[in-house]
Amino acid sequence: MKKSLVERATEQLIDGIVMDEYPGDVLPAQEILCKQFGISRSVLREAVSALSKRGILHILPKIGMRVTPVCNWKMIDGDVINWRLLTRRSNGGFSRDLAEFRMWIEPKAAAQAALHASMKDRISIWSAYNLLLRAGDREAYMAADIALHSAIMMSSSNQLLQQMVEVVRAERLAAHLSGQVSMARSGAELETLARLMEAIDTRDATGATATMVELLGFDEQIEEQLDPAPAEGSLSQSTRPPRRKT
């Protein structure tokens, strides 16, 4: 689908931010940005407003537009999470933060899905699971994996957990694009996934919790192999993951 002028302008601003192109975290004057991007002031204002609402930009009198510290970015937003993963500024540890957050919320969501999922919810979960098993290429596998974890979150019947689905989707997408997820799942991982499906299907909340913890443990093992924790007192260098497809 063709992007609007505002969407393109937003992406151009984000490109400059994540590549750390603005000295002192202060953006150029509006007239400079408009000329650089080939857009009108009204389009730029809408793009700036979109980033301001997400906590990424702050407009200061007599200073202009300033990039805020990443800790102020509103992370419960799929786009913001992906931008945060792309940024070069203090990125170390954010992938681990996402994985840790998933460990907090997904086992609980699996338990709630086991107890409260409707027939329609269960069909969505099983559909994604079957697509995952039959996936013939990496793109189909990635889509099915994201759909499965999302379906479990959405089947929890908890409005707060359902809003966290954006975090899970963004983390799964980043994990696939960075090579942390492989189509060649181990036999143990596939067996754990099958037990998770059985637990949800039989309304076994305790089993769903335990098997989701096991399943997330496989992801943690892969992440540690690809990105071992730095030794105490050392500085870790973050790598820039591939840009997501739009």
C-alpha positions in Angstrom: 0.0 0.0 0.0 1.3 3.4 -1.0 2.4 5.5 2.0 1.1 9.0 2.7 3.4 12.0 2.7 3.1 12.2 6.5 4.1 8.5 6.8 7.1 9.0 4.6 8.1 12.2 6.4 7.8 10.3 9.8 10.1 7.6 8.5 12.6 10.1 7.2 12.7 11.8 10.6 13.1 8.4 12.3 15.9 7.4 10.0 17.8 10.5 11.1 17.1 9.8 14.7 18.1 6.1 14.8 21.2 6.8 12.8 22.2 9.6 15.3 22.4 12.2 12.6 21.3 15.2 14.6 24.1 16.9 16.6 23.2 17.4 20.2 19.9 15.6 19.5 18.5 18.9 18.1 16.7 18.7 14.8 17.3 21.3 12.1 14.9 24.2 11.6 11.5 23.3 10.0 12.4 25.1 6.8 15.6 23.1 6.4 13.7 19.8 7.0 11.0 20.8 4.6 13.5 21.5 1.8 15.5 18.3 2.7 12.4 16.1 2.5 10.6 17.9 -0.2 7.5 18.4 1.9 5.2 21.2 3.1 5.3 22.7 6.7 1.8 21.1 7.4 3.1 17.6 6.5 6.2 18.1 8.6 4.1 19.3 11.6 1.9 16.2 11.4 5.0 14.0 11.3 6.5 15.8 14.2 3.2 15.6 16.1 3.1 11.8 15.5 6.6 11.4 17.0 5.9 13.8 19.9 2.8 11.8 20.9 5.1 8.7 21.1 7.5 10.5 23.4 10.3 10.6 20.8 10.4 14.4 20.1 10.0 17.3 22.4 9.5 20.9 21.2 11.3 23.5 23.3 10.9 27.3 23.0 13.9 29.0 21.3 15.6 25.6 20.9 13.3 23.7 18.5 12.7 20.0 18.2 14.9 17.8 20.4 15.1 14.0 20.5 14.2 12.8 23.9 16.1 10.1 25.8 15.0 6.6 24.7 13.7 5.8 28.2 11.0 8.4 27.5 9.8 6.7 24.2 6.4 5.1 24.6 7.3 1.4 24.2 3.8 -0.1 24.1 3.8 0.6 20.4 5.0 -1.8 17.7 6.6 0.9 15.6 8.4 2.5 18.5 9.8 -0.8 19.6 11.2 -1.5 16.2 12.6 2.0 16.0 14.2 1.5 19.4 15.8 -1.8 18.1 17.2 0.1 15.1 18.6 3.0 17.0 22.3 3.3 17.7 21.8 5.2 20.9 22.4 3.2 24.1 20.8 0.1 22.5 22.6 -2.5 24.6 20.3 -4.7 26.6 17.0 -3.7 25.0 16.6 -7.0 23.2 17.1 -8.7 26.6 14.6 -6.3 28.2 12.0 -7.4 25.6 12.7 -11.1 26.2 12.5 -10.7 29.9 9.2 -8.8 29.5 7.8 -11.7 27.5 8.8 -14.1 30.2 6.6 -12.0 32.6 3.5 -11.8 30.5 3.3 -14.7 28.1 3.1 -17.5 30.6 0.2 -15.7 32.3 -1.5 -15.0 29.0 -1.2 -18.8 28.1 -2.8 -19.7 31.4 -5.6 -17.2 30.8 -6.1 -18.4 27.3 -6.4 -22.0 28.6 -9.1 -20.9 31.0 -11.0 -18.3 28.9 -10.4 -18.8 25.2 -13.6 -19.0 23.2 -14.1 -21.5 20.4 -13.2 -18.7 17.9 -10.0 -18.0 19.9 -9.1 -21.6 19.9 -9.6 -21.9 16.2 -7.2 -18.9 15.7 -4.6 -20.5 17.9 -4.8 -23.9 16.2 -4.8 -22.3 12.7 -1.6 -20.4 13.5 0.0 -23.5 15.0 -0.8 -25.6 11.9 0.5 -22.9 9.6 3.7 -22.9 11.7 4.2 -26.7 11.2 3.5 -26.5 7.5 5.5 -23.3 6.7 7.6 -23.8 3.6 9.8 -20.7 3.8 11.2 -18.3 6.4 8.6 -15.6 5.7 5.7 -17.9 6.1 7.3 -19.4 9.3 7.8 -15.9 10.7 4.2 -14.9 10.0 2.8 -18.1 11.6 5.0 -17.7 14.7 4.0 -14.1 15.2 0.3 -15.1 14.6 0.5 -17.9 17.2 2.0 -15.9 20.0 -0.4 -13.0 19.2 -3.4 -15.3 19.1 -2.5 -16.7 22.6 -2.2 -13.1 23.9 -5.5 -12.0 22.4 -7.3 -15.1 23.8 -6.4 -14.2 27.4 -9.6 -12.2 27.8 -7.5 -9.7 29.8 -7.6 -6.2 28.3 -4.2 -5.2 29.6 -2.6 -8.4 28.4 -4.3 -7.9 25.0 -2.7 -4.5 24.7 0.8 -6.0 25.3 0.4 -8.0 22.0 2.2 -5.1 20.2 5.3 -5.8 22.4 5.2 -9.5 21.6 4.7 -9.0 17.9 7.6 -6.5 17.7 9.9 -8.8 19.7 9.1 -11.8 17.6 9.6 -9.8 14.4 13.0 -8.5 15.6 14.0 -12.0 16.7 13.2 -13.5 13.3 14.9 -10.7 11.3 18.1 -10.9 13.5 18.3 -14.7 13.1 17.4 -15.6 16.6 14.6 -17.9 15.4 15.2 -20.8 13.0 12.7 -22.9 11.1 14.7 -25.9 12.2 13.3 -26.2 15.7 14.7 -29.0 17.8 12.6 -32.0 18.6 12.4 -30.9 22.2 11.1 -27.5 21.2 8.5 -28.9 18.9 7.4 -31.4 21.7 7.1 -28.5 24.1 5.0 -26.5 21.6 2.7 -29.5 21.2 2.3 -29.8 24.9 1.4 -26.0 25.1 -1.3 -26.5 22.5 -2.7 -29.5 24.4 -2.7 -27.6 27.7 -4.6 -24.7 26.2 -7.0 -27.1 24.5 -7.7 -29.0 27.7 -8.0 -25.8 29.8 -5.0 -26.8 31.8 -3.8 -23.4 33.1 -1.0 -24.7 35.2 0.3 -26.8 32.2 0.0 -23.9 29.9 2.0 -21.7 32.2 4.8 -24.2 32.6 5.1 -25.1 28.9 5.1 -21.5 27.9 8.0 -20.9 30.3 9.8 -23.9 28.7 9.1 -22.5 25.2 10.5 -19.1 26.0 13.5 -20.8 27.5 14.5 -22.1 24.1 14.5 -18.5 22.7 16.7 -17.4 25.7 19.2 -20.1 24.9 19.5 -19.0 21.3 19.8 -15.3 22.2 22.6 -16.1 24.7 24.5 -18.0 21.9 24.1 -15.1 19.5 24.6 -12.3 22.0 26.4 -13.5 25.1 26.2 -11.2 28.1 29.3 -9.0 28.4 31.8 -9.7 31.1 31.5 -7.7 34.3 33.1 -4.2 33.8 33.2 -4.5 30.0 31.2 -2.5 27.5 28.9 -4.3 25.1 28.6 -3.2 21.5 25.1 -3.5 20.1 24.5 -4.6 16.5 22.0 -3.0 14.2 19.3 -5.5 13.3 18.1 -5.6 9.7 15.5 -3.0 8.9 12.0 -4.5 9.0 10.0 -4.8 5.8 7.3 -2.2 5.2 
